[in-house]
Amino acid sequence: MKFPFLLLLASVLTAQATDWPRFLGPTGAAVVKESKVPLTWSESENLAWKFVSPGPGSSSPIVVGDKVLFTSWSGYGDKEGAKDMSKLQRHLVCLSLADGHKMWEAVVASSATEDPYEGFITEHGYATHTPVSDGENVYVFFGKSGAYAFDLEGRQLWHTPLGTGSCSRRWGSGGSPILYKDTVIINATDESKALIALDKKTGKELWKAGGDMIDLAYSTPSIIETNGRTDLVFALAQEIWGMNPETGKMRWFATHNLPGNISPVLIQDQDRAYLFGGYPTQGSTAIKLGGQGDVTETHILWSSKTSSYVPTPVLHDGRLYVVNDQGFAICMDAKTGEDVFRERVIESGGGRGKGKPFYASPVLIGDRLFCVSRRGGTYVVSAKPTFEKLAHNVIAGDDSQFHGTPAVSGDRLILRSDKAVYCIRAGK
């Protein structure tokens, strides 16, 4: 009787190991220890399949079992002349991981007036939040249209509005939903100045926490376990909060002095975390996790002017790696915050168009960092204390923006642009 059980257990563990069920992967760290994802690819090399998207999007793809899921938008702002906001709709598309064919598509009409397609919102659009899945259902956030749950066959289970407010600059929102036990936790700080926890079975609001000081907080919250306690940790301008994920009640907070908007996700390193961001003044800081009340004086470990505007850094062998808004690959000593190297990965003026060259976060596969630029292709950099550019991969024919952080499933790398979703696999 043990042998069949062990086979079943092994198959379940294998399926779980190849899933990429949320933004930045299973643990939110964007780290894969082993994979045979190829070093190089193009439109004619190591491209297993391509799927043309129904519209643009800045969210990342996720992988659940044999399915790839991603979101996009259409009807307003997605093409020349599309100026009628009443036609805005979102798409949740499910593809076959094996060959890229469409398994199903859910189309959701916008149920609220969004920020107009002008200014900074044209940089990322209306499908910026990455879905999250528990392996049974998939949960999505569509800004002012609210949160939705679908089963893995595409049937809508529930819809919960989460506010129709806007930040001071009307830039839209961007943080992705996460799961904790039986709850979906959503950064709705743009829409309602709050983090909101929903029952994942019904969509019912369980708690709501925030305040009027919240503005321009675009990060995805983190569930962090340390010192025998689980905290919901969230960064916003000037402060970082440690909350009880069961109730939303504040446990601790610290002042970090990074102004403006915060986009990168916190990176955990045992009993400490690293925070990047800020605008127009950027920086980074290390903070000891846990405690009670105001822990600024005792828990801030170091601060640096080195930073990242949108991409979340990767932690590897005691060093932090990131590609920043000026096109530099940066390596920092995680213990001290000192720069190990700062080298230009994109040549000055490289890439197409204007604006910041990186929005996607790097993904670490083994000892290689896969860094997807917005308009200049994917750069592969060695995750070592000496800078080395290993490859530069461009898919000819796709001149659209690549904003989504790639997903990794087994030996496959899933890329998404405004035009298409691509599966990269050796020998294809």
N, C-alpha and C positions, 0 to 999 in steps of 0.2 A: 504493500500500500504506500510505502514511503516514496518509491521511485516515481510514480505518476505525479504525486504531490510536488516533488522537487522539480520535475519538468515544468509543471504549471507555474511554480514560484519563479523559476528561472525565466520563463517567457514573460511574466508580469514585470519582473525587474528589468528585462531587456527593453520592453516597451516604454517603461518609465525613463530609462536612461537615454532614450533617443528623443524624448519629448522636449520641446522648447515652449512651455505653456504660458509664458508671460513676457513682459518687457525685460530684456537683459537676461533671459534664460531662467532655468529652474530656481536658482538661488538669488537672482537679481545681481549677479556679479559678472556676467558676460565672460565666463571662463569655461573652457572645455579642455580637459586634460589630454585626451587622445582622440584623434580623428584623422582620416586620410583625405580631408578636403585638399584639393590640389593647390599648388602655389600659384599657378598661372591659369588664365582662361581668357576667352574672347568669344565673339559671336560664332566662331567655327571650331573652338577648342574647349573641351571639358564643359560644354553647355548641354545638360541633359534635357531640359525643356524650357519653354517660354510660354507665359500666358499674358495676353493683352488685357490690361485692367480696364474696367468700365469707367474709371475716372482717376484723377490724381489722389495722392494721400501721403502724409508724412508719418503715419503710424508704422510700426514694425510688424512683420509677419510672425505668426506663432505656428508651432507644429504640435498636433495632438494625435498620437497614433499614426494612422495612415493619411492624415488630413493636414493641409496647410490652410490657415485662415488669415485673412487680412481685410482691412477696411479701406474704403475710398469714398469720394463724393462726386456728384455730378449735378448738372442743371443750372448752376449759378457760379460764375467766376472760374469755371473749369476750361472755358474756351472763349475765343473772341466773340463778342456779342451776347454772351450769356449774362444778362444784367437783371433778370427778374428773380429776386430772392425767393418768391413763392414757389419756384420750381426746384429749389435745393432739395436734394435727397442724398441719403447715405446708403452705402452698399456694404454688406458683410458677405464675403465670397469664400467658399470652401473649395479647395482644389485637392486632387489626388497627389499625394507626395510622390507616388511612383512615376506618373507620367504627365502631371500638370493639367489633366482635363478637369473641367468644372463639374463638381459634384452637386452643388446647389448655390443659390444666391438669394439672400434676403435683402429687400430694398425697403428702406424706411424713409418716408417723407418727413421733411423738417416740420416740427410741431411748434416752433417758436421763432421769433425774429432774431437772427444772428447779427453779430457785428458785421458791418458792411465790408465787402471785398475791396479794401483799399489800405494803403499804408503797410504796416508790418504783417498784417494777417495774410497778405498775398504771398508771404514767404513760406507759409505752412498750410493754410487753408482750413478745411472743416472736417478732416479725418486725421487727427493728430494723435489721439489716444490709442495705445496698443491694446487689443483684447486680452483677456485672461481666461484660462479654462481650468477646471478641476478634473478634467478627463471625462466628465459626463455632460456638462453644459459649457457654453461660452458666454462670457459677460462683456458687454461693450458699453462705452460711454460716448455719447454724441453731443457733448456740450449742453447748450440750452435746450436741446431736445430730450435730454435726460439719459438714464441708464436703461439698458435692455438686457434680457437674458434669452438665449436660444438653446435648444438642444442641438446635438451634433448631427441632426438631420435637417436643421434649418427652421424648425418650428419655434415661433416666438412664444416664450413662457410668461414673461411679464415686462412691463414698462413702468418706470418710476421717474417723473419729472424731478429735477434737482435745482431748480431756480433758473432765472433768466437775466441775472445781473451781468455786469461787465466790469472789468478792471479799469483803472483810471485812463489807460491808453487804448482800450478797446482792441486788444491784440488777440482775443480768443483765449482758449485754454489748451493745456497740453499734457498734464500729468496723467499717467495711466492707472487704471484700477488694479488693485491687488486683492488677494484672498487671505483671510485669516479664519481658520476653523469654518464655521457656517456663515461667515459674513463676507460681503464684498465691500471693500473700503475704497472710497472715491475722493479724489482731490477735486472738490467743486468750489474751490476758493474764488474762482472767477465768477461763477454763476450765483453763489450764495455766501461767499466769504466763510466757508466751512469745509472741514472734512466730514464725510457722511458715511456711516456704516449701514448697509442694507442686509436683510436676511436673504441669503442667496437662493432660497427656495421660493420666496414669495415677492421679494422686492420691497418689503415693508421696511421703513426706516427704524433702526434700532437706537442709534444715537447720532448726535450732530454736535460738532465742536469747532469753535473758531472765534472770530471777533473782527471788529471794524478795522484793526490795524493790518489785516491781511490784504496784500495787494501784489500783483505780479509774481505769484508763487506757482511756478510751473513744474516743480519736481514731482516725481512719483514717491509716495510714502514708502517707508521701509519697516518691515517686521524684524526686530533684532533681539536675539536671545543672548543674554550675558549675565554672569553672576547669579544664575538661578532665576532670572526674571525675564519676561518677554515685554518689550516696549514697542510701541508704535512711534517711530522717530520721523520727524518731518522738519524740513528746513524752509525758511522763508527769509525775506530781507531782514537783516539785523539779528535774527534769533533762530535758534534751533529748539524744537520741543520734543520731550519724551513723554508719551501718553500711555494710559492704560488701554490696550486695544479692545478690551471687553466693554468699556464704558465711555471712552473718549476723554476721561478726566486727565488733567495735567499732573504728571509726577515730578518732572524737572524741566528746566529750561536754561539756556545760556545765550549770552550776547556774543555775536561773532563779527559784527561791524562790516559785513559785506552788504552794500546798499543795492537798491534797484531790484532787478528780477533774479530769481534763483531757479535754474533749470536742471543742472546735473543731479543725479541721484547720489545719496550717501553711500560711501564704501566702507563696509565693516572690516575691521582687523582685530579679531578677538574682542578685547574690552575697550577698543577705541573705534572711532569712525572719522572719515575724512570728508570735508565739505568743500566744494568748489563752486564758483559762480560770482555773481555781482555785476552791476552795470550802473554807470559807466566805469566805475572803479572795480576792478576784479581782484580776486585773491583766493586763498585757500586756507584752511585751518584744520587742525586735528583736535579732537575732543574725546575725553574719557567718557564712556557711557555710564548711565545710571545715576544714582543719587536722588536727592529730594530738593525741591525748591530751586532757587537760583544757584547754579553751580559754576557760574562764569569764572570766579576767582580761583577755584580749585581744579576745574576740569579742562580748561583750554590748555593744550599742550604746546602747540606752536602755531604761528601764523606766517603766511608767505604772500608775496605779491604774484607768484606764479599761479595761473588759473586756467580754466576752461569756461567758455561762455555757455555752450549747450551740451557737448559730449561729456559723458560720464567716464572718468578714468578707470583703469583696470589695475588691480593690485596683484603683483607677482614677485615672489622672492624678496620681499621687503622693500619693493620699489613700486612707485605709482607711475603709470604710463598713460599719456593722453595725447590727442591731437587737438590743437586749439584753434581759435577763431582767426589767427593770423597765418595759419598753414604750417605751424611748427610741430614737430614731434618732440614731446617733453618727457623726461624721466626724472623723478624726484626720489630722494631718500625718504621713506615713509616715517622713519623714526625722528628725523630732524627737520624735514620740510625743505632741505637744501636741494638745489638743482644738481642732477648728475650729468644730464646733457640737455641741450635745446638746439635742435637741428631742423632746418627747413625741409619739410617733406614734399611740399608743393613749391615749385619754383615761383619766384616773384612774378605775379601776373598770370600764373598757370591756372588751369581750369578754365571753364567758359563762364562768361558773364561776371557780374559784380556780386558783392555781398560776402559774407563769411564763408570760408571754403568747406567747413565741416559742421554738420548737424548730427549725423549718426555717431554713435559711440563705438570705440574700438572693441573688437571681440578677440579674446586670447584663445588660440588653439595651439596647445602644446607650448612652444616658446616663440610663437609667431603672432603678431598683432595684425588683424585684418581691419583696415581703416577705410571706410567708404566715404569718399568726398562727395560733395553735393553735385559737382559738375565735371570733375576731372578724373573719374574712375576710382578704383580701389587700390590702395597702397598697402603692401605687406611689409612690415617692419619687424626686425628682430627684437624680442623682449629680453634684452640684455643691457648691461650698463654702458655698452659702447654702441652708438648708433650705427645701424646698417639697414639700408633699404634693399629688400630682397626682390620685390616685384612691383610692377605697376600694370594693372589690368583694366582695359577699357572695352566695353561692348559697343562696337560701331553700330550706328543707326539709332541709338537711343541718346538723344541730346537733352532729355528732360532731367529734372532734379532727382537725386537719390538722397532722401532724407531718412529713411528707415534704417535702424540698426539691423544687420542681418541675423537670421536664425540659423542654428546648426542642428542637424539631426543625423546622427551616425556619421557617414562620410559625405553628407550633402550640406552645402551652404545655400541658403535661400535669401536672395536679394530682391528688393523691391524698389522701383522708381515710380515716377508719376505716370509712366506709360505701361509698365509691365512688371511681372514677377518672374524671376529667373531661378532655376535650380542648377547649381554648379556641382559637378561630380566628375571625378577622374575617369578618363577613358571614354567620355561621351561626346 
